[in-house]
C-alpha cells in the first residue's frame, strides 16, 4: 500500500472525514432547539395526561385565583413570575375547557394548566358558562375581553381550547377586536359547525363536501343536542315540539318553524339537516350561527392546529374535516387511541398509542413555539 491508498480521488480520506464531522456537528447544533422543544412538549403531554415522570428542570407552579378585566380567572405561572395577575414578561396561553361540572376545579383542567405553566408559560383559565353545557355568545365576549387584556401585557396570545371550549375559542379569535392579538388557536375535540353536530347526532353521519363520515355517538349525545336547541324556545313553543317528539300530537299541526324544528331533531337523512336549520325558529338559527366557527369565524386568519380523536363519542370526527374545509390555515391531526379528550390505550397496539402521543406532542409543541 502507498500513501495514495489513503485518498479518495485527489481528496485525502482524513479531510473528507473532517468535513463530514463538521457537517454532523452543525446538523446536531441546528437540531438541538427543535429536539429540546419536542422533549419539553412531550413531558408536558405526559404530565397533562397524568402519566408523567419527573420534570427536574421544570419550575414549580402557583395557581392564583383572581379577576382579569372583571372576569373571574385562575392564573397558573412559574413561582418566579411576577405576582401581579397579568405581570411578567412570559407569553400567555388562554386555556378554554369544555363542559365539565367541576369547572375550573376539574382535575384534568388543573393538570393541563399546571403542565403548560411548568413549560414556562402563564396560563389563564376563565370562568365560563360552557362548563354547565350552555353554549352562549356571552362566553365568546368574555374570551375576546381576556385576549385583549392578556395581549396588552404578554403579546399575542395562544388559545388552547378543549371540546366545546375549542369552538368558542375559534369564534373569539376571529373577532375584529382582537386582530393581531392571537398567535395560534390549538383545538382538541372541537366542532366547526354546531349544525354539523346536530346532523351527526340525529342521523349518525357527517356530510362534509363529498365525504360521508359515520359517527357512533355517546348515548346522551342526541339528548344534549335536543336540550340545547329546545332550551332556546319559549316555554309554549318548546312544549308543542316536545309533545310532537313524544308522539302525543301530530307534527303536521305545528307552525312552520316549529315543524322544521321537530323534523330537524328526528331527521334520518343527513342531506336534509342544513335546510331544516335554515327553516327553524330565528332564535335557533341565530344561536347556531353565533357559536359556530364555520359561520361566525369563516374569515379567521389565525393559524390553527386541530387535534381530534377518530372515535370521539362527544363531538363527531367529521367536524375535523369540516374545520379543515371551511377555515383557512389549519393543521389537522388525528388520534386513534383517545376517546374524546382522554387517552384510552387499552385495546390498541402499543405503537398506535406511541404514535398518538407523538401527535399530541406535535400539537403541544406548536402551542409552546407560538407562545415563545
Secondary structure, DSSP 4 states (H G I P E B T S, - for coil): --GGGGEETTEEHHHHHHHHHHHHHHHHHHHHHHHHHHHHHHHHHHHHTT-----TTSPPEEEEEEEETTEEEEEEEETTS-SSTT-SSS-EEEEE--S-TTGGG-HHHHHHHHHHHTTT-EEEEE--GGGGT---HHHHHHHHHHHHHHHHHHSSEEEEEETHHHHHHHHHHT-GGGTT-EEEEEEES--S-HHHHHHHHHHSEEEETTEEEE----TTHHHHHHHHHHTTS-HHHHHHHHHHHTTSS-GGGS-HHHHHHHHHHH---GGGHHHHHHHS-HHHHHHHHHT-HHHHSTT--S-EEEEEETT-SSS-THHHHHHHHHSSSEEEEEESSBSSSSB--TTS-HHHHHHHHHHHHHHHHHHHHHT-
